[in-house]
Amino acid sequence: MWPHTVVQTWVVHLIRNTFRLVARQDWDAVKRGIAPICTAPTPDTAAVALEDLAEKWGRKYGAVIRLWRNAWDEFVPLD
């Protein structure tokens, strides 16, 4: 209907869904890993921060990394 519409995933939805997948005892550490993604000045910087998160938490919380990667194109649509 609107061909020039850009859909962007809200960060709050990704964060809320992230913490549904993370054990409570890891919330603070994972939160520190997500912050650089959400506050990155460029999409490339955010991608590097996501890779850092994947290196640290990917084995334990692979579903979180998949969540962020699957939403990536809508999370950073204006790159």
Summary of the structure (lengths in Angstrom):
residues: 79
radius of gyration: 13.0
end to end distance: 23.3
largest distance: 45.1
contacts: 189
relative contact order: 0.19
helix: 70%
strand: 0%
